[in-house]
């Protein structure tokens, strides 16, 4: 299991920049912020300013998977949000290591997924040293039944699977444990 080491910075200006970046929503799941997802890794204020004394910042994010198509939009949204709040030069850095895991999602983010109709990941990501553990049931976010079945390993995005509830018969996305 990978532990999320991302934390809101203690330094005042960096904390203010973190708070701004943390408001950016995922374009594929607009109820989740990048902080909810755990892809916001760090924010630091650089020792640079523009002519007006506005600080430069660097924001580090980790994609949910290396081919995630949302990262360009997220990077642009982070830069725009920080520029709107007075940061002169915003640099968004993508890092692939350590690899993102659903263990980094916040409890609030998982609750938001459920309220939105997407079953949140359950359990912890397995260690990548042997067979992949297979979850036995996924709770329906609509009626809370565990009587569900996987329709497709890939749902509306690669990090989700498509399930159907056998009780209420509604299809729903399940955010896979990664």
N, C-alpha and C positions, 0 to 999 in steps of 0.2 A: 504494500500500500504506500502510495506517495503522499507525503504531507504537504499541504499548501503552505509555503513559507512567505507568501505575499502578505504584507501588512501596510496599513496606512502609515506614512512616515510621521515621525515625531516633530520634525522641524516644521515650523508654522507655514512657510511659503510652499514647501513641498506637500504638506497636508492639504492646503487650499487647492493646489493643482490636482492632487489625488481626488479630492471631493468633486471637482469639475469633471475629470475623466471618468469617474465612477458613475456619472449620470448617463453616459452613452449607452444606448440600448443595442442589443443584438438585432441586426436587420432581419434575420430569419425567424426570431422568436422575440417580438418587440416588447413582451412583458418582462424580459430579463435584461438587466444591465450587464455590462462586461464585468462588473464586480460580482454580481450574483453568479455568473458563470465561472468565475475564478480565473478568467483569462487576463485580467489586469494584474500584472506582476509587480511593477514598481514605477515610481514617479520620482524624478530628481530634478532639482533646480540647478542649472549649469552656471558656471562663473562667467556668464556672458550677458550683456544687455544691449539693447538697441540705443539709438540716439536719444530716445525719450526715457531711457532708464528702465524699460520693460524687460523682465527677465526671460531667459530661454529655458525651456524644460525638455526633458527626455522622458518618454513614457514607454515602458516595455510591456508588450503583450505576447501571449502564447496562444496560437490557434488551437481549436479543439482537435484538429487533425491537420497534417501538413498541407493538404490540398484544399482547405476550407475556402470557398469562394467569397465568404463574407469579410475576410480580413482587410481587403482594400477599402471597402465601405467603412468598416470600423475604424481603420487608420485615419481616413479622411474625416470621419465624424469626431474623433478624438481631437485632431488638429483644429478643426473648426470650433469645437466647444471651448478649447483653451484659448484660441485666438480671440474669440468673442469676449472672454474674460480678461483680456489684456496681456496675454503672453505673446512676446514678439516672435520667437522662433520656437516652433514645436517640432520635435523629432520623435517619430514613433518607430520603435525598434521591435521587430518580430524575432522571438527566440523560440527554437524548437526543443531545447533541452533545458530542464527536464521536460519530458512530454506531458502535455495536459492530461488530466484524468478527471473523471466525474467526482472523485473524492474532493476536488477543489471547489465544487459548487457549494454555495452557502445554503443553510437550512431554509432561509427566506426564499432563495432562488428556487429550491425544490418545491416549496409550498406554492410559489407563483406558477410554476409549471403545472402543478396539479389543478389549480384554480382555472388555468387557461385551457385545460382539457388534454394536457400531455402528461402521461404517467412519468413521474420522475424516476431517475435511476434508483434502484434499491440495492443495498449492500455496498461493499467496497470493491474497487477494481482488483482483479486477481493479480498475483505476482506473475510476471511473464517468464517463469522458469519451467513451466510444464504445461499440462493440458489446460485448456481454457474452461473455467467453471461455467456451467449453463444454469441460469435461473429457472426455477420450476414454475413460478407463476408471477404474473404481473397484475397488480390491482387496477381495475378500471377506474379512471379518474371521474367518471360520471355517476356510477352507482356503487363504487367501492367493492364490487365483486372480485373474487380471485378466480372465478370461472372464466378465464380468457384464453385466447389462442393467438399465436403468431400467424399473421397472414403473409407477411413478407419481411425478410431480414432487413431490408432497406425501406425506409419510409420517405417522407417529403424531403429529408436531407440524409446524408450518409450516417450521421450520428443518431438517427432515430430508426426504429423498426415500426412496422404497421401491425397493430393488433386489433382483435375484435372481441367484444364481451359476449359470452354465450348466454348471459342473463338478459341484459338490456338490448343486445344485438347491435350496439353502436360500435363503429370502428374508431380507433384512437391511436395517436402516436405514442410511442414509448421511447424516452430518451435513454439510450443504451448505456450500460456501465462500461466505461472505457478506462 
